[in-house]
Amino acid sequence: MRQGATYAEARVIRRTTEGVAVLDRVVQPVRSNADLGFGVRVLVNGAWGFAASQLVTPDEVERVARLAVSGGRVAAAFRERPVEFRPAKACRAQWKTPIEIDPLSVSQKEKVELLLSYQELAFREPCVTNMMFDVYSVREERHFASSESCYVDQELYYVWPSFLLVSIDEETGEPIQRASDTHAAAKGWEHVQELDIPGHIEHLTAQLKEKLSASPVEPRRRALVLDSSNLQLTLHETIGHAVELDLALGGDAQSASATYCTLDRLDTLRLGSKLVNVTADRSTPGALSTCGFDDEGYPTETFSVVREGLFVGYATSASHALEARGQRPRGCAYAATWADVPMLRVPNLTLAAGPDPVSVEDLIAATDDGIYLAGAGSFSIDEQRGNGQFGGQVAWEIKRGKLTRMLRDVGYRCSSLEFWNSCTVLGGPATWTMGGTLMCGKGDPAQYCPSGHGAPAARFDNIDVFNTRAE
């Protein structure tokens, strides 16, 4: 501030990670890392300046602060208009992920023995030729301070157990895979203990065996019954990124990311059928975006994104809200590391379940000709988030309300608006699950952040199904 900044903020982040993996009964090298550094962001003459360092000493702090101010002065010479920014109010706050067991306190020996025991369960099925099991643990200490006397300390935890089963098609020699539906969570080691991983392995090995004799899908339009484990990713890609306000303002267009949810369509765009209600929050217990404050010092909140199919709200941050009239900060800024500037990221995104106790079996029984698809597969989507295609892990044909043969090479494609407007039935609360990823990428250079997304099972009518192998 003495150098001429009108606003200044600093972030100190210490991140500790550990990855333990076993491949085909062979323990892999442990991936462990501890990282500490700080970043300083300032407003000078209506422009942002930023600098960071991994050397946390008083002299280096002063040097980096001066460097940030110098960068702001240079940027001010090229800005089109002054930055509009409303700093978080003065506060002193602490927040910690509620955990029972620090995942980094569990010994590597205990983790390895557990993973080896899981592999033995999988290899009881003769068709399993290869298996990878991995557990990734994260602890982050994030400290924020601003010239507005806003001080926030947070301690965040994440655990991600995952595994991959592989078999070999004897006729073609090609690998057939079934990846687990276990997801990362903002929890302690108890997340691994709570999951029925042995039961999950038994269920998925049976599916892998069935997958070896699956029939190729016939490309044509039909109804899709999507399990929660599949719909979560589609929700994230077609709505989650689309409602990030910086994309509507053109802030990330150079890295091929814009949106069909433009400012003129707020409160007017019929994004989905009246069954579609989507909210964003950072408060769902165990969800990956859950925390107390964002990386600009704003407390997090819950807000509507889609209400009865109508697009009604953006994910916003203090760095972008004032650029769009009528918007306000909603605590959605996130800096991936101490070396990154805060970026607007959608928080936990959830599609509400239907009010009635409709099960997956009910959705299938109500479908005359369709496909039931479970598990997240590959995806691609255009730079406007308007047209995409998605796959899955396993799929079955539905005929006259019953599952028949398993299908392979199933993909579906559609415009985002066509897809969500074709939602005709929602599963009930019992079909709703929360998933997510620790590695949601955005920006140039890219930043990766934890992102939660929850959904029920649901049916979508008249969707273009294609054969991924043929195309």
C-alpha positions in Angstrom: 0.0 0.0 0.0 2.9 2.3 0.7 4.0 1.7 -2.9 0.7 3.1 -4.3 -1.6 0.1 -4.3 -5.3 0.9 -3.5 -5.9 -2.7 -2.5 -3.7 -5.6 -1.6 -4.1 -9.2 -0.7 -1.8 -12.1 0.1 -2.3 -15.9 0.1 0.1 -18.3 1.9 -0.6 -21.9 0.9 1.0 -25.1 2.2 -0.1 -28.2 0.3 0.9 -31.8 1.3 -0.1 -34.7 -0.9 0.5 -38.5 -1.0 -0.4 -41.1 -3.6 -0.1 -44.8 -2.8 -0.8 -47.2 -5.6 -0.6 -51.0 -6.3 -0.4 -52.3 -9.9 -0.9 -56.1 -10.4 0.2 -56.9 -6.8 3.3 -54.7 -7.2 3.6 -51.6 -5.0 4.4 -48.5 -7.0 6.7 -45.7 -5.8 4.9 -43.5 -3.4 4.1 -40.0 -4.8 4.5 -37.5 -2.0 5.0 -33.8 -2.1 5.0 -30.8 0.3 4.8 -27.4 -1.2 4.8 -23.9 0.5 4.7 -20.5 -1.0 2.9 -17.1 -1.1 1.3 -14.9 -3.7 0.5 -11.1 -3.6 -2.2 -9.5 -5.7 -2.7 -5.7 -5.8 -4.8 -3.0 -7.5 -2.7 -0.2 -8.9 -4.2 2.6 -11.0 -7.2 0.4 -11.7 -5.2 -2.6 -12.9 -4.2 -5.9 -11.3 -0.6 -6.8 -10.5 0.6 -10.2 -9.1 3.8 -11.8 -8.0 4.6 -15.0 -6.0 7.5 -16.8 -4.5 8.4 -20.1 -2.8 10.8 -18.4 -0.5 8.9 -17.3 2.5 11.2 -14.7 4.3 10.6 -11.1 5.3 13.0 -9.8 2.6 11.4 -11.9 -0.1 7.9 -10.8 1.0 8.9 -7.2 0.5 10.5 -7.9 -2.9 7.5 -9.7 -4.2 5.1 -7.0 -2.9 7.1 -4.4 -4.8 7.2 -6.6 -7.9 3.4 -7.0 -7.8 2.9 -3.2 -7.6 5.4 -2.7 -10.5 3.4 -5.2 -12.6 0.2 -3.4 -11.8 1.6 -0.1 -13.0 2.7 -1.8 -16.3 -0.8 -3.4 -16.7 -2.5 0.0 -16.0 -0.8 1.5 -19.1 -2.7 -1.0 -21.3 -6.1 -1.4 -19.6 -9.2 -0.4 -21.4 -11.1 0.6 -18.2 -10.4 0.4 -14.5 -11.0 -2.8 -12.7 -14.3 -2.9 -10.8 -13.7 -4.7 -7.5 -15.5 -4.9 -4.2 -13.2 -6.3 -1.5 -14.5 -8.6 1.2 -15.4 -6.9 4.4 -13.1 -7.0 7.5 -13.2 -10.2 9.3 -11.2 -12.8 11.3 -12.3 -16.3 10.6 -11.2 -19.9 10.6 -12.6 -23.0 8.9 -11.6 -26.6 8.7 -12.9 -29.6 6.8 -14.8 -31.8 9.4 -12.7 -35.0 9.5 -12.3 -37.9 11.9 -8.9 -39.2 10.7 -6.2 -37.2 9.0 -5.5 -39.2 5.8 -1.9 -38.3 5.9 -1.6 -39.7 9.5 -2.4 -43.2 8.2 0.9 -45.1 7.5 2.0 -46.0 4.0 2.3 -49.6 5.2 -1.3 -49.7 6.3 -2.4 -48.2 3.0 -0.4 -50.7 0.9 -1.6 -53.7 2.8 -5.2 -52.5 2.3 -4.7 -52.0 -1.4 -3.1 -55.4 -1.8 -6.0 -57.1 0.0 -8.4 -55.4 -2.4 -6.4 -56.6 -5.4 -6.6 -60.2 -4.1 -10.4 -59.9 -4.1 -10.4 -58.7 -7.7 -8.1 -61.4 -9.0 -10.4 -64.1 -7.7 -12.3 -63.5 -10.9 -10.3 -65.2 -13.7 -11.2 -62.6 -16.3 -9.4 -59.9 -14.4 -5.9 -59.8 -16.0 -4.7 -56.4 -14.6 -5.7 -54.1 -11.8 -4.6 -50.7 -10.5 -5.7 -49.4 -7.1 -4.7 -45.9 -6.0 -5.4 -43.8 -2.9 -4.6 -40.0 -3.1 -4.6 -37.9 0.0 -4.4 -34.1 0.3 -4.1 -31.6 3.1 -4.1 -27.8 2.4 -3.5 -25.0 4.8 -4.7 -21.7 3.1 -4.1 -18.3 4.8 -5.6 -15.1 3.3 -5.1 -11.5 4.4 -6.2 -8.2 2.7 -5.7 -4.5 3.2 -9.4 -4.4 4.2 -8.4 -6.3 7.4 -9.9 -9.6 6.2 -8.0 -12.5 7.7 -9.1 -16.1 6.9 -7.4 -19.4 7.8 -8.6 -22.6 6.4 -7.5 -26.3 6.6 -8.9 -28.5 3.8 -8.7 -32.2 3.4 -9.4 -34.5 0.4 -9.2 -38.3 -0.1 -9.6 -40.1 -3.5 -9.7 -43.9 -3.7 -10.0 -45.3 -7.2 -9.3 -48.5 -9.1 -9.3 -49.9 -12.6 -10.1 -53.4 -13.7 -8.8 -54.7 -17.0 -9.6 -57.9 -19.0 -8.4 -59.0 -22.4 -10.8 -59.8 -25.3 -9.5 -63.2 -26.5 -10.7 -62.7 -30.0 -9.3 -59.2 -30.7 -6.6 -59.0 -28.0 -8.0 -55.6 -27.0 -8.2 -54.5 -23.3 -11.7 -54.2 -21.8 -11.9 -51.9 -18.8 -14.2 -51.0 -15.9 -13.1 -48.0 -13.9 -14.5 -47.6 -10.4 -17.3 -45.2 -9.5 -15.6 -44.4 -6.2 -15.1 -40.6 -6.0 -13.0 -38.1 -4.2 -14.5 -36.4 -1.1 -13.6 -33.6 1.2 -13.3 -35.9 4.1 -10.7 -37.7 6.2 -9.6 -41.4 5.9 -13.0 -42.4 7.2 -14.2 -41.9 3.6 -12.2 -45.0 2.5 -13.5 -46.9 5.5 -17.2 -45.9 4.8 -17.1 -47.1 1.2 -18.0 -50.8 0.7 -15.0 -51.3 -1.6 -15.1 -55.1 -1.4 -18.7 -55.1 -2.5 -17.9 -52.6 -5.2 -15.1 -54.8 -6.5 -17.4 -57.8 -6.6 -20.1 -55.9 -8.5 -17.6 -54.4 -11.0 -15.8 -57.7 -11.7 -19.1 -59.2 -12.6 -19.8 -56.3 -15.0 -16.3 -56.6 -16.5 -17.0 -60.3 -17.3 -20.3 -59.5 -18.9 -18.6 -56.7 -20.9 -16.4 -59.2 -22.7 -19.5 -60.5 -24.5 -21.3 -57.2 -24.9 -23.0 -56.4 -28.2 -22.1 -53.3 -30.3 -24.7 -50.6 -29.9 -26.9 -49.7 -32.9 -26.7 -46.0 -33.6 -30.1 -44.2 -33.5 -32.2 -41.9 -31.4 -33.7 -43.5 -28.3 -34.4 -42.8 -24.6 -31.5 -42.8 -22.1 -31.8 -43.7 -18.5 -28.6 -42.2 -17.0 -27.4 -43.4 -13.6 -26.2 -40.7 -11.2 -22.6 -41.9 -11.7 -22.9 -40.9 -15.4 -25.1 -37.8 -15.2 -22.8 -36.0 -12.8 -20.1 -35.3 -15.4 -22.6 -34.2 -18.0 -24.2 -31.8 -15.5 -20.7 -30.4 -14.7 -19.7 -29.9 -18.4 -22.9 -28.6 -19.9 -24.2 -26.4 -17.0 -21.4 -26.1 -14.5 -18.9 -24.3 -16.6 -21.6 -22.6 -18.7 -22.8 -20.5 -15.7 -19.4 -19.2 -14.8 -19.7 -15.4 -15.1 -16.2 -14.8 -16.5 -17.0 -16.9 -19.5 -20.1 -14.8 -20.2 -17.8 -11.7 -20.0 -15.3 -13.3 -22.5 -12.6 -13.6 -19.8 -11.5 -17.1 -20.8 -12.3 -17.1 -24.5 -8.6 -17.3 -25.6 -8.3 -20.7 -24.0 -11.4 -22.0 -26.0 -13.9 -21.6 -23.2 -17.0 -19.4 -23.5 -20.7 -20.1 -22.8 -24.1 -20.2 -24.3 -25.4 -18.6 -21.1 -24.8 -15.1 -22.2 -25.8 -12.0 -20.2 -28.8 -11.3 -22.3 -30.2 -14.8 -21.6 -30.3 -14.5 -17.8 -33.9 -15.1 -16.6 -35.1 -15.7 -20.1 -33.3 -18.9 -21.4 -35.3 -22.1 -21.2 -32.3 -24.2 -20.4 -34.1 -27.4 -19.5 -37.5 -28.9 -18.8 -39.5 -27.8 -15.7 -38.1 -30.8 -13.9 -34.6 -29.3 -13.9 -33.6 -27.4 -10.8 -29.9 -26.8 -10.3 -28.2 -25.2 -7.3 -24.6 -24.3 -6.5 -23.1 -24.2 -3.0 -19.9 -24.7 -0.9 -21.7 -26.2 2.1 -22.7 -29.8 1.2 -20.9 -32.0 3.7 -18.1 -34.0 2.1 -18.4 -32.4 -1.3 -15.2 -31.3 -3.0 -15.8 -27.6 -3.3 -17.0 -27.3 0.3 -15.2 -24.7 2.4 -16.0 -21.6 4.5 -14.5 -18.8 2.4 -13.3 -18.3 -1.2 -9.8 -17.1 -2.2 -10.9 -13.4 -2.2 -12.1 -13.6 1.5 -15.8 -13.9 0.7 -18.0 -16.3 2.7 -19.5 -19.0 0.6 -23.2 -19.3 0.0 -25.9 -21.4 -1.7 -27.7 -20.0 -4.8 -29.9 -21.1 -7.7 -28.5 -21.6 -11.2 -31.6 -23.2 -12.9 -35.1 -23.0 -11.5 -37.8 -25.1 -13.1 -35.7 -25.2 -16.3 -35.1 -21.4 -16.4 -31.5 -20.1 -16.3 -31.6 -17.7 -13.2 -28.1 -17.3 -11.8 -24.3 -17.2 -12.4 -21.4 -18.4 -10.3 -19.7 -15.1 -9.5 -16.6 -13.7 -7.7 -15.6 -10.3 -6.6 -13.2 -10.0 -9.5 -16.1 -10.3 -12.1 -19.4 -9.6 -10.4 -19.4 -5.8 -10.8 -18.6 -6.0 -14.5 -22.1 -7.4 -15.1 -24.7 -5.1 -13.7 -27.0 -6.7 -11.2 -24.5 -9.3 -10.1 -22.8 -9.6 -6.7 -19.9 -11.8 -5.4 -21.0 -15.2 -4.3 -17.7 -16.6 -3.0 -16.6 -18.6 -6.1 -13.0 -17.5 -6.5 -10.3 -20.2 -6.3 -6.5 -20.1 -6.7 -5.1 -23.6 -7.3 -1.7 -22.8 -5.8 0.2 -20.0 -4.1 1.6 -19.2 -7.6 -1.9 -18.6 -9.1 -4.2 -15.7 -9.2 -7.8 -16.4 -8.1 -10.0 -17.7 -10.9 -13.8 -17.9 -10.9 -14.8 -21.6 -10.5 -18.3 -23.0 -10.1 -18.7 -24.6 -6.6 -20.5 -27.8 -5.9 -23.2 -28.1 -8.5 -26.3 -30.2 -7.8 -29.3 -31.3 -9.8 -32.2 -31.8 -7.4 -33.8 -35.2 -7.3 -37.5 -35.6 -8.0 -39.9 -35.4 -5.0 -41.3 -38.9 -5.5 -39.6 -42.1 -4.5 -38.7 -43.1 -8.1 -36.0 -45.7 -8.3 -33.6 -46.7 -11.1 -35.7 -49.8 -11.6 -38.8 -47.6 -11.9 -37.1 -45.5 -14.6 -36.2 -48.6 -16.5 -39.7 -50.1 -16.1 -41.2 -46.9 -17.6 -39.0 -47.1 -20.7 -40.1 -49.1 -23.7 -37.0 -48.7 -25.9 -33.8 -47.2 -24.5 -30.4 -47.7 -22.9 -29.3 -47.6 -19.3 -25.9 -46.1 -18.9 -23.7 -46.0 -15.8 -20.3 -44.7 -14.8 -18.4 -41.8 -16.2 -16.6 -42.2 -19.5 -14.8 -39.9 -22.0 -16.3 -36.6 -23.1 -15.8 -33.7 -25.3 -17.6 -30.3 -25.6 -17.3 -27.2 -27.7 -15.9 -23.9 -26.6 -19.4 -22.5 -26.1 -20.5 -25.4 -23.9 -23.3 -25.8 -26.3 -22.6 -29.2 -28.1 -21.0 -32.2 -26.5 -20.7 -36.0 -26.5 -20.3 -38.3 -23.6 -19.6 -42.0 -22.9 -19.9 -44.3 -19.9 -18.5 -47.4 -18.3 -21.3 -49.9 -18.8 -24.6 -49.9 -20.7 -27.6 -52.2 -21.2 -30.4 -52.2 -23.7 -33.9 -51.6 -22.4 -36.8 -53.4 -24.1 -40.4 -53.1 -22.8 -39.3 -52.0 -19.4 -36.6 -54.6 -18.8 -32.8 -54.7 -19.1 -31.7 -57.2 -21.7 -28.2 -57.5 -23.2 -25.2 -55.5 -22.3 -24.0 -53.1 -25.0 -20.5 -51.7 -25.8 -19.2 -48.6 -27.5 -22.1 -46.5 -26.3 -21.9 -42.7 -26.7 -24.5 -40.0 -26.8 -24.3 -36.5 -28.3 -26.6 -33.5 -28.2 -26.8 -29.8 -27.7 -26.8 -28.8 -24.0 -30.3 -27.2 -24.4 -31.7 -30.2 -26.3 -30.4 -32.6 -23.7 -31.8 -30.8 -20.6 -35.1 -30.0 -22.3 -35.5 -33.7 -23.0 -35.4 -34.6 -19.3 -38.8 -36.3 -18.7 -38.4 -38.2 -15.5 -36.2 -37.7 -12.4 -35.1 -40.4 -10.0 -36.1 -39.8 -6.3 -33.8 -38.9 -3.4 -32.5 -42.5 -3.1 -30.9 -42.3 -6.5 -29.1 -39.1 -5.8 -25.3 -39.2 -5.2 -22.5 -36.7 -4.9 -19.4 -37.2 -7.0 -16.7 -34.9 -8.4 -13.1 -34.5 -9.4 -10.0 -33.0 -7.8 -8.7 -32.1 -11.3 -11.3 -29.8 -12.9 -9.2 -27.7 -15.4 -9.7 -24.2 -16.6 -7.7 -21.3 -17.9 -4.5 -20.6 -19.7 -2.2 -21.5 -18.1 -4.5 -24.1 -16.7 -5.5 -24.3 -13.0 -6.9 -27.4 -11.5 -9.4 -27.3 -8.7 -11.6 -29.7 -6.7 -15.2 -29.7 -8.0 -18.2 -31.5 -6.6 -21.3 -32.4 -8.7 -24.4 -34.3 -7.6 -27.3 -35.7 -9.5 -30.1 -38.3 -9.3 -30.7 -40.9 -12.0 -32.9 -39.5 -14.8 -34.5 -40.3 -18.1 -33.9 -38.3 -21.3 -36.0 -38.9 -24.4 -35.0 -39.0 -28.1 -31.2 -38.7 -27.6 -28.8 -39.3 -30.5 -26.9 -42.5 -29.5 -23.8 -43.4 -31.6 -21.2 -46.2 -31.7 -17.9 -44.8 -30.4 -15.8 -47.5 -32.1 -17.4 -47.1 -35.5 -16.9 -43.3 -35.4 
